[in-house]
Amino acid sequence: MASRALIDYMIGILGPEGVISEREELRAYECDGLMNYRVIPELVVLPETAEQVQQIVRYCHDEGIPFVARGSGTGLSGGALPVEAGVLIVMSRMCKILEVDIPNQRVVVEPGVINLWVTREVGPEGYYYAPDPASQTVSSIGGNLAENSGGVHCLKYGFTTNHVMGAEVVLPDGTMVNIGGGKAPDPLGYELLGAFVGSEGTLGIATKITLRIMRVPEKVRTLLAAFKDTEEAGGAVSGIIGNGILPAAIEMMDALAIEAVETAVHPGYPEAGAVLIVELDGPAAEVDHQFEQVKQICEENNSSEIRIAEDDEERALFWKGRKAAFAAMGRISNDYIVQDGVVPRTELGKVLRRISELSQEYGLRVANVFHAGDGNLHPLVLFDNDKEGEAEKAEDLAGDIVLTCLEHGGSLTGEHGVGRDKMKYMPKMFTTDDLNTMQLLRCAFDPHQVSNPGKIFPTPRLCGERPGRYKMHPVQKAGLAENF
C-alpha cells in the first residue's frame, strides 16, 4: 500500500480526483491487453499537464520509486504492466490536439490523444495520419510511440517512427527536453528521437508529440480474394511483391480467423481456407494498372473468388472484419494469446506449416491473422484458462512460434514490443555484447532504472546505485543474481 507521504504529495500536485489509492480501484490497472501478467500498482496518478508529469517523475526519481507510463492499456506485450511498489502514471487525461498545421503537414498532440482522432481532425482538409493499428479507435498516440506501432498500412507507409517528427519528453530524473525536429524535416545532432520511439517507456515519458500527416491519395482500390489455404494465398503475396507492386496493405486471415470475425462483426467474407485483403492507393492511372495485375496474380494462384470494393462503405466492411480479428477471438475461445513474430516473406509458407504442426502437437487451435506483405505474423493461440494446465501449454506453444520465426531468419516482434512477454527470448536473437550495448543507452537516459523497470531486458544490469526506497522488481532481482 502506498505511504501516506506519497499519497499526500501526489494529491498536492493533482488534487484528490487525480490519485487512485484504494486497492479495489487499483486492480483496474493491473495489466494491459496481455492479461497473462498482472501486478497491482502501489498508486495510480492521472496528470493533466506536462508540468504535473514532470513533478511526479522528479519526486519518484528523488525517492527511488519506480514508475510506469500507461496510455489506453491496449498493448499486447505487457509493456504497461505496473511495477510492484511503483507508481502508474496514466496519460489518458492529456488528450488535447494542440495544433494543426496543414501547410507544414504537422499535427501536435498530447500523448492521450486516440490514434483515429488525428485523421478525423485533418480529414476535412484532405489529410490523414497513416499508422493505423487495429486498435486505432482506442489506442493512444503516446502508447503507439512507446511501442512503435504499425497497422495494416505499414507495408507502404511504415511504422510510428516514420511519422513522429518530434517530442517533448520528461526524462527519468524529471528533466524536460525536446528531441527531434518538430516541423523541421531534418534536425541536427544525434538521432535521439529514433532511439526514443519504440523504447517502450524505458527512456522517459512523452508529453507532447509532433506528427506528420499525409495527403489523402488520389485513388484507393481494395479487393478481397479467397483461397483454398494459406499456402496458395501466400503464393499470391509473393507474386504481387515480386512483380514490383507495393500495395498500401496486404492482409491475410485463415479459416479460423474468418470464422471468428463472421461470428462477431458479420463482414460477409466467403467460406475459404484463407482470404487476402489487398489495397492499392496513389495516382489513379497507376492504381488502375496495378489493380488489374493484382487480380490476375490472385487468379493465377487459384483464387476461388475475388470481390472488389465498389465504394467506401464496402471497403470499410472488408477492413471491419480484419481490424476486429483480435477481439473477435473471444467469440470462439474463452482465452487466447496473441503473438507478434516477423519472418522474411519467402519463409511465410514454411513458418505457417510449422505453426500448423505445433498446433497439432500441443492440441491447441491457432488462428492466423497477419500483415502478409511484410511477414509480420499475429498467430492467436486459443485455450481455456479454466482447464488445468492449458494456459501454461498455450504459453509454451506461443514461445515455440517465436523461436520458429527466429529459426527462419525473423524477429521477435514487429509492432507489439518486447515488454514483459518476450524478454526471455532476447538472448536468442541478440548476443551478450548486443544487449550490453543497448543497456548502455538505457543507462544514459535512466541510470537508476526507475522508468518502466523489468521490461525488454532479460537480465538487466545496474548502471549505479539506486536511490531511496526502490523495491526491485522480481524479474530484475533474478537477472542481477545471474550477473553479479
Steps between C-alpha positions, in 0.01 A plus 500: 500500500629848416643703785302792632782735402491380138121529479497846657773625267316379191170647623685828545594492131183353349222543752311202646324428169836434333623236744378140539619313808224256597599142423176404328526801272867431432410154369352660189858586399673171584568402137488623143356310202723202585314366800736210578704729726342703779651734758303739719677839510563677825337816371335628182524866404324682214682818401342760272808708411862444405605697808311258723672206329833669562425549870385139540807358326743724689352391833514132401861538390606680817326243722614199294143399415459317167236628262326375186317714243173365360281615215178320414635166622447321167860376468555128445846441645461603864681828430263694727503235773533684833798448728440380852555785747496739206291786366293458183478829309187484284511751214139473382399846627765667286289468186508834320587560135714807557574620146405417143743640242373395157758695292785320679308171526542483876270437795608546861322284756511397862578130563146403601353594161343196334659394172188536287426850634793638299358385166154622597646841585685548171271296271289801393820662371582195287765351732537197726736337751645186344584260791179309566532217753194277531436669835503848347152585630626464859882498505681824583774678308726484805463123517548471123824695537624286789444175311571634149162373384430422137167395356360357182653774282853473641618308190504818292501776759712364782455502875445772759870589492458613138227747597620648831703813429570620852409455863506684829629244749525480877818307571516256794658764727222749431689710246286615207664500155399527135633242256463476125431781261134580553407676177852485358544210257863418593610592855863539602684299762465143613184318392359473852142489376567173317633349822206626702221379270456130574692512829187376680501763772849414626660834402236743626149626429387698196272790595465666158540333160533653154357277227534503123172480311459398138286608211210263425598305184328580171355150474457194723394156377449194718433136427438190705618170354408155637735198482496133588774544760766739628763346272314604184428842651870530586584425138288795394680724748839398361374558147374848578821614670716318245338698220619823656157600632499667842143498633397721788402176675493123455325322787433127539258310723460124527181296537489520879544877495228530236266295716561728799440829318190369323355409839593835651455774238347326193718647221364241256831337410480193272552152644867430435821364645649850478416847376722783386406866523709701257480877484669726247515878519664786315462666159189369322673372186762310698244350741272382220788337309642322805157397620446299183839336557405410858174339386686298237761382753225389742330307220831337400536381860160326490287760676150355526331840525598864461287782635568864416389778732274721288482786749635621835226317688594163353869573552430579865319166536804312368718674757245469779550124507879523497523767770255316724695173478672510842191596694287257298700203629305528823198367307667164435740465794488590867863612496778563252858623472600729211851457367687746280789339313650610169641283221634570151219480244677208331471299823128559558387163365752302703423688821123467458539126444711475815240696698238250380721212613557660840126550536444128449787403729367713785135422435408870491345700217694786343333770291722695261446869425792694361660768289591268215683765299780544754483161671371629834309207648231525767420139591236475772536197726156401628455331838268466798642637822244300697668177388796415717832539324365651176627850570854370553472285190382801299796708619740222401340477156518878455867484596570228246339717233737786590798265482379371163500856368858547618610170345376624164692827514226705660452721804334480843255778435371719221288757681381374840833546677707281729357621831468235766391226261805448279789596730610141543543458125728801454823293544377273219518794260777716649847427638607605848699785345191611307291510817776676696517771232123552517531524877762775466242713319241431767748592774573830326132596523414327827805409712283390793253307279186634662319547166304185414751258655481126443417533129683409175823370654504147645790564738524875563826643633521782748642828370578616853352503846126548517382778728235495768261219583484342153363146525663293228265328263524116534602470135788741557604327819526167319697664220745668734556174683615350171734785416674585825 
